[in-house]
Amino acid sequence: MAVFVGTSGWQYRDWRGVLYPEGVPQRLWLEEYARSFAAVENNNAFYRLPERDTFTHWRERTPEGFVMAVKASRYLTHIKRLKAPAEPVARLMGRAEALGDRLGPVLLQLPPNLRADTGLLDAALARFPKGVRVAVEPRHESWWTDGTEEVLSRHGAALCWADRGGRPVTPLWRTADWGYLRLHEGRARPFPSYGRRALASWAERLAEGWPDRADVFAFFNNDVGGAAVRNAESFIRLVESSGRSVRVPEG
């Protein structure tokens, strides 16, 4: 069990010279990414759900022990707004399961204007196969109720801890025996980087909130200028110094 640290996506042109050496073609960036990090959050799946063959290809291109979290298609979360979840969840899992043992948690990021409806959330979570980890990132303050916490806990779904500006923007509930953290935007320079103090605070929260036997996934979504890469590398060192085990690339 360990902390998995990575970034939200890997296909960013301004990461050339930061993570990707000059001369490495874009078609090999996933392999290059996996040399530095043992986990990634597939953010692009939100915009366009890839075909099953694409997930199979990603599994074949990544080493053993690598984990890919998948952000659920916006069709489920933003177009259907969690209504009638059976077909979109089945389509998502029918494709993403091709990752095999590389499949990490599925993230449901809810629209910022979607008010709390625990019945809808309950029905959507019930459609995921047993054994699939699901993290939920609500973004409307009406969700911060005992009812939401109860639904997440009953399904073993993790509340996604989220940060903006170096501060939590969600409650720090532990609703599952594993955790999920997204860091969207720091306040340090160059923007949107996180400073050492903010990163150290999150490393402390993880160490205090989760025993070492728990898996925790932490992804940096501040991709501009390679900030996510630099922050993820720093965060790994801080988490290790707090006494937690961090999954690192094999070999």
Secondary structure, DSSP 8 states (H G I E B T S, - for coil): --EEEEEB-S--GGGBTTTB-TT--GGGHHHHHHHH-SEEEE-GGGTS---HHHHHHHHHHS-TT-EEEEE--HIIIIISTTSS-HHHHHHHHHHHGGGGGGEEEEEEE--TT----HHHHHHHHHTS-TT--EEEE--SGGG-SHHHHHHHHHHT-EEEEEEETTEESS-----SSSEEEEE---SBTTTTB--HHHHHHHHHHHHHHS-TTS-EEEEE---GGGHHHHHHHHHHHHHHHTT--B-----
